């Protein structure tokens, strides 16, 4: 029981923030693109930088997912699983 | 919703200090007397006093208090050592372990009636996150000099126009996600407890949420420290 709960806490710690990081990346991309459109170019380029920013934001979200898979904690868990 | 009873605010009000009635005060003195500020100081005083009481005479054969601290500090030291290397741990252990203790105590203190969690205010968590974020860039620039920029350029030179915005966005997303996650979880816990206490406090309705609150508090403190350690380790190692 104790082992199970520590394992759960570790899993929550390592992977509990996936959703939030993904969403934060998308919103920062979208917000940055929309800022470029409205304030930097005064709405002359109106929808385009928002879309480009959204695309980059989604890309950044997926990149942060891969980063989470590459963290040392995830790696050591993987190796521990293999040796068992 | 009814304002919760916060005993430090009541004491300060009796002393004649201005207590802001909204979330933020107007004058400098009101800003200093905001509940999350006063409870931050309370947590700081608590940690210092408990440390002083339990560790005032360190012995070869540890007593109860020293055993407790040796277990916590030793466990954290080993964890940091595994995840970011000895050199960085030696340098940054005081900072990160202080963060861990402060966040854990600050989260848990909100479960006691009459107290609130300082971390349920975005100002506190954003301050902690900014320190971590700036420090991890400082570590990177110190370890690699200007070559630290390679961390943001991706693996192949042709892909730089594609990878640079993606890396920058995902780096700034760290700032957002780290601060808002801690703030959101703790504020949700506080608000839920307050509402349940108001609705059915006499029938022990908040009890199950309090049980979950202990878990959330510890897990969020652990997540914050784990991510801090991971970021520090990543900016210290060579670019892929």
Interface residues (C-beta under 8 A of the other chain):
Chain A: X9 X12 X13 X14 X16 X17 X20 X21 X23 X24 X25 X27 X28 X29 X32 X56 X57 X59 X60 X61 X63 X64 X67 X71 X72 X73 X76
Chain B: X82 X83 X162 X165 X166 X167 X169 X170 X172 X173 X174 X176 X177 X180 X181 X218 X219 X222 X223 X226 X227 X230 X233 X234
